[in-house]
Amino acid sequence: MEVKATAKHTGLSPRKVRLIVDVVRGKKVDEALSILKYMPSPAARTVAKVVKSAAANAENNYQMIPADLRITRIAAEDARTLKRFRARARGRMSPILKRSSHITVFVQEEEG
């Protein structure tokens, strides 16, 4: 059984989060958390929180053993984009897009 945890509307660009997410996809939860702990990116802290939340959901709601959990699916999708404008020369403007993302993690207990 897959257990899910989601962080919605994070103030992180999905493109930057996907770099972090690709590193931990398919790893055991303990291993993924130790990798994320030493990554220099601020996005790694948010991804670690979601992974911890998925592990806690599995442990508390379905009595799964945290040491046996593996990340089966993890994704960073686009969320709402805040659109702002910056004044430019000669009365023109250029857009500023402040992107955000939804981070979703699925964990599953390993057999054997």
PyMOL commands that set and color helices and strands:
alter all, ss='L'
color gray80, all
select helices_A, chain A and resi 14-24+29-37+42-62+66-68+89-91
alter helices_A, ss='H'
color red, helices_A
select strands_A, chain A and resi 2-10+69-78+82-87+93-98+101-109
alter strands_A, ss='S'
color yellow, strands_A
deselect
rebuild
show_as cartoon
